[in-house]
Amino acid sequence: VQEEWKAAKRSAQPLLDSFVAPKAVAPRALRVSQLDAVTLDEELRELLGSEFASIFKYFSSTYERYEDDLALALDILLFRLSVYGKHHTYGGLLQNLKFDFGPKPFQRTKLGLFFVLHIILPYLYRKVRRRSRDWVTLPTTDRRKKLWLFISRVESILQCLTLLNFLVFLKQGVYHTLVHRLLQIRLVHIRQGPRQVSFDFMNRQLLWNGFSDFMFFIVPLLPGRSFSSFLSTVFMSLKRVPSLFSSSTSPEPSVGAVEGGMRQW
């Protein structure tokens, strides 16, 4: 019996070790990276929303009527192109972060719940808020006024919970929103390695802002006729410049007209 017991113990030892051995835990994403990803997503959404609204600038009444529905369509499109297929947002991709939905059997369920809580519920809240603007002046016995009071209380409770969750996030470094904490969705690194910040876009933006500020300052000080004649001469000379796709036998661009315009200016 002892021999059989020892044999059974030896065969079950790898399974016991798998329960006792500590599991490898992926390093936490930095708090600043998670907050930067959220900020980038919000700025991208605001930029796309403003560009999308400019399409309907000649149909302002129609856009105001269907503003929430168009915003929902844009949010669904962004969700489909980023989170649904790739498990990361565009801001998260820039910060090397993606969503960890947990074990594979529960990923579809969590993804659907995340879509409902992150996209559909805010849309319904905006619709109700837009309709309830005139309910404030109604008497307290009206059901619409009671619904408005209930929504206001729920909104206050959610704001308090959001603040509490953010304080916990600053301490623990996980679940930066209530939706992520409720669904246990974490942000993890796509590729392991030190945090790298690219300043190429910032440098280009600073150079362009400096150049535009300089032009706004210097152009009003230039004489009008000579400056306009110089620009017209330059543009006329640029028209003679051959295209990049032209044959190699094309004539060399002449800069004499440009130099003449500069001397005249």
C-alpha positions as CSV (number, residue, x, y, z in Angstrom):
1,V,0.0,0.0,0.0
2,Q,2.9,2.4,0.8
3,E,4.5,1.7,-2.6
4,E,1.2,2.5,-4.3
5,W,0.8,5.7,-2.2
6,K,4.3,6.9,-3.1
7,A,3.7,6.2,-6.8
8,A,0.5,8.1,-6.7
9,K,2.2,11.0,-4.9
10,R,5.0,11.1,-7.5
11,S,2.5,11.2,-10.4
12,A,0.5,14.0,-8.7
13,Q,3.5,16.0,-7.7
14,P,3.6,18.2,-10.9
15,L,-0.1,19.1,-10.4
16,L,0.5,20.0,-6.8
17,D,3.5,22.1,-7.7
18,S,1.4,24.0,-10.3
19,F,-1.0,25.1,-7.6
20,V,1.7,26.0,-5.0
21,A,4.2,27.7,-7.4
22,P,3.6,31.5,-7.7
23,K,2.3,32.6,-11.0
24,A,4.2,35.1,-13.2
25,V,2.5,38.4,-13.0
26,A,2.9,40.9,-15.9
27,P,4.4,44.2,-14.8
28,R,1.9,47.0,-14.2
29,A,1.4,49.7,-16.7
30,L,2.5,53.1,-15.5
31,R,-0.2,55.4,-14.2
32,V,1.0,58.3,-16.3
33,S,0.9,56.0,-19.4
34,Q,-2.7,55.0,-18.7
35,L,-3.7,58.6,-18.1
36,D,-1.9,59.8,-21.3
37,A,-3.7,57.1,-23.3
38,V,-7.1,58.3,-22.0
39,T,-6.2,62.0,-22.8
40,L,-5.0,61.1,-26.3
41,D,-8.2,59.1,-27.0
42,E,-10.3,62.1,-25.8
43,E,-8.4,64.5,-27.9
44,L,-8.7,62.2,-31.0
45,R,-12.4,61.8,-30.4
46,E,-12.8,65.6,-30.1
47,L,-10.8,66.2,-33.2
48,L,-12.8,63.7,-35.3
49,G,-16.0,65.0,-33.8
50,S,-15.2,68.6,-34.9
51,E,-14.2,67.5,-38.4
52,F,-17.3,65.4,-38.6
53,A,-19.5,68.3,-37.5
54,S,-17.9,70.6,-40.2
55,I,-19.5,68.3,-42.8
56,F,-22.9,69.5,-41.7
57,K,-22.1,73.2,-41.2
58,Y,-24.7,74.1,-43.9
59,F,-27.3,71.9,-42.3
60,S,-27.0,73.1,-38.7
61,S,-30.6,72.4,-37.8
62,T,-30.4,68.8,-39.0
63,Y,-27.1,68.3,-37.2
64,E,-28.5,69.6,-33.9
65,R,-31.4,67.2,-34.2
66,Y,-29.3,64.1,-34.8
67,E,-26.1,65.2,-33.0
68,D,-26.3,62.4,-30.4
69,D,-27.0,59.7,-33.1
70,L,-24.1,60.9,-35.3
71,A,-21.8,60.9,-32.2
72,L,-23.0,57.3,-31.5
73,A,-22.1,56.3,-35.1
74,L,-18.7,57.8,-34.7
75,D,-18.1,56.1,-31.4
76,I,-19.2,52.7,-32.8
77,L,-16.8,53.2,-35.8
78,L,-13.9,54.0,-33.5
79,F,-14.7,51.0,-31.3
80,R,-15.0,48.6,-34.2
81,L,-11.7,49.8,-35.7
82,S,-9.7,49.7,-32.5
83,V,-11.0,47.9,-29.4
84,Y,-13.1,45.2,-31.1
85,G,-10.5,43.8,-33.3
86,K,-7.2,44.8,-31.7
87,H,-8.0,45.2,-28.0
88,H,-6.5,48.6,-27.8
89,T,-7.4,52.2,-28.6
90,Y,-5.3,54.5,-30.7
91,G,-4.1,56.4,-27.6
92,G,-3.2,53.1,-25.9
93,L,-1.3,52.1,-29.0
94,L,0.8,55.2,-28.8
95,Q,1.5,54.5,-25.1
96,N,2.2,50.7,-25.8
97,L,-0.9,49.7,-23.9
98,K,-3.7,47.2,-24.6
99,F,-6.8,45.9,-22.8
100,D,-6.5,42.6,-20.9
101,F,-10.0,41.1,-20.9
102,G,-8.9,38.1,-18.9
103,P,-9.3,34.4,-19.9
104,K,-10.3,33.6,-23.4
105,P,-13.7,32.1,-22.7
106,F,-14.8,35.4,-21.1
107,Q,-13.3,37.8,-23.5
108,R,-16.4,38.0,-25.8
109,T,-18.7,38.6,-22.9
110,K,-16.5,41.3,-21.4
111,L,-16.1,42.9,-24.7
112,G,-19.9,43.1,-25.2
113,L,-20.4,44.4,-21.7
114,F,-17.7,47.0,-22.2
115,F,-19.3,48.1,-25.4
116,V,-22.7,48.6,-23.7
117,L,-21.3,50.4,-20.6
118,H,-18.8,52.5,-22.5
119,I,-20.7,53.4,-25.7
120,I,-24.5,52.7,-25.4
121,L,-25.1,53.9,-21.8
122,P,-23.4,57.3,-22.3
123,Y,-25.5,57.7,-25.5
124,L,-28.7,56.9,-23.7
125,Y,-27.7,59.3,-20.9
126,R,-27.1,62.1,-23.4
127,K,-30.5,61.5,-25.0
128,V,-32.3,61.6,-21.7
129,R,-30.4,64.7,-20.6
130,R,-31.3,66.5,-23.8
131,R,-35.0,65.6,-23.4
132,S,-35.1,66.5,-19.7
133,R,-34.0,70.1,-20.1
134,D,-37.6,71.3,-19.7
135,W,-38.5,69.0,-16.8
136,V,-36.8,71.2,-14.2
137,T,-39.8,73.6,-14.1
138,L,-42.4,70.9,-13.8
139,P,-44.2,70.4,-10.4
140,T,-42.8,67.8,-8.1
141,T,-45.9,65.6,-8.5
142,D,-45.1,65.1,-12.2
143,R,-43.5,61.8,-13.1
144,R,-41.0,63.5,-15.4
145,K,-39.8,65.7,-12.6
146,K,-39.3,62.7,-10.4
147,L,-37.4,61.0,-13.1
148,W,-35.2,64.1,-13.5
149,L,-34.5,64.1,-9.7
150,F,-33.6,60.4,-9.8
151,I,-31.2,61.0,-12.7
152,S,-29.6,63.9,-10.9
153,R,-29.1,61.8,-7.8
154,V,-27.6,58.9,-9.8
155,E,-25.3,61.3,-11.5
156,S,-24.1,62.7,-8.2
157,I,-23.5,59.2,-6.8
158,L,-21.5,58.3,-10.0
159,Q,-19.4,61.4,-9.7
160,C,-18.5,60.5,-6.1
161,L,-17.7,56.9,-7.1
162,T,-15.6,58.1,-10.0
163,L,-13.6,60.4,-7.6
164,L,-13.2,57.5,-5.1
165,N,-12.1,55.1,-7.9
166,F,-9.6,57.6,-9.2
167,L,-8.0,58.0,-5.7
168,V,-7.8,54.2,-5.5
169,F,-6.3,54.1,-9.0
170,L,-3.6,56.6,-7.9
171,K,-2.7,54.3,-5.0
172,Q,-2.9,50.9,-6.8
173,G,-2.3,51.8,-10.4
174,V,-5.1,49.6,-12.0
175,Y,-8.7,50.3,-13.2
176,H,-8.6,54.0,-14.0
177,T,-12.4,54.1,-14.6
178,L,-15.4,52.5,-13.0
179,V,-16.2,50.5,-16.1
180,H,-12.8,48.9,-16.0
181,R,-13.0,48.1,-12.3
182,L,-16.5,46.7,-12.7
183,L,-15.5,44.4,-15.5
184,Q,-12.0,43.7,-14.2
185,I,-10.3,45.0,-17.4
186,R,-6.7,46.0,-17.0
187,L,-4.3,47.9,-19.2
188,V,-1.1,46.0,-19.9
189,H,1.9,46.5,-22.1
190,I,1.8,45.4,-25.7
191,R,5.6,45.0,-25.8
192,Q,7.7,44.7,-22.7
193,G,10.4,47.3,-22.3
194,P,11.1,50.8,-20.9
195,R,8.7,53.6,-21.6
196,Q,9.7,55.5,-24.7
197,V,8.3,58.9,-25.5
198,S,8.6,60.3,-29.1
199,F,9.0,64.0,-29.3
200,D,9.0,64.2,-33.2
201,F,5.4,65.4,-33.4
202,M,5.9,67.9,-30.6
203,N,9.1,69.3,-32.3
204,R,7.2,69.7,-35.6
205,Q,4.3,71.4,-33.8
206,L,6.7,73.8,-32.0
207,L,8.5,74.7,-35.2
208,W,5.3,75.3,-37.1
209,N,3.8,77.4,-34.3
210,G,7.0,79.5,-34.2
211,F,7.1,79.9,-38.0
212,S,3.4,80.9,-38.1
213,D,3.8,83.4,-35.2
214,F,6.8,84.9,-37.0
215,M,4.8,85.3,-40.3
216,F,1.9,86.8,-38.5
217,F,4.2,89.4,-37.0
218,I,6.4,90.2,-40.1
219,V,3.9,90.1,-42.9
220,P,1.9,93.3,-41.8
221,L,5.3,95.2,-41.7
222,L,6.2,94.4,-45.3
223,P,5.3,96.8,-48.2
224,G,2.3,95.6,-50.0
225,R,3.1,96.0,-53.7
226,S,6.7,94.8,-53.6
227,F,5.8,91.8,-51.5
228,S,2.9,90.8,-53.7
229,S,5.0,91.2,-56.9
230,F,7.7,89.0,-55.3
231,L,5.2,86.3,-54.4
232,S,3.7,86.4,-57.9
233,T,7.2,86.1,-59.5
234,V,8.0,83.1,-57.2
235,F,4.7,81.4,-58.0
236,M,5.1,81.9,-61.7
237,S,8.6,80.4,-61.5
238,L,7.4,77.4,-59.6
239,K,4.9,76.6,-62.3
240,R,7.9,76.1,-64.7
241,V,9.5,73.6,-62.3
242,P,9.1,70.1,-63.9
243,S,7.2,67.5,-62.0
244,L,9.0,64.8,-59.9
245,F,7.5,62.2,-62.2
246,S,8.7,63.8,-65.4
247,S,11.5,62.2,-67.6
248,S,15.1,62.9,-66.9
249,T,15.5,64.8,-70.1
250,S,13.3,67.6,-68.9
251,P,15.0,71.0,-68.6
252,E,16.5,72.2,-65.3
253,P,14.4,74.6,-63.4
254,S,15.4,78.2,-63.8
255,V,16.0,80.4,-60.8
256,G,16.7,83.6,-62.6
257,A,13.1,84.7,-62.3
258,V,13.2,84.1,-58.6
259,E,16.5,86.1,-58.2
260,G,15.1,88.9,-60.3
261,G,12.0,89.1,-58.2
262,M,14.1,89.2,-55.0
263,R,16.2,92.0,-56.4
264,Q,13.1,93.9,-57.4
265,W,11.7,93.4,-53.9
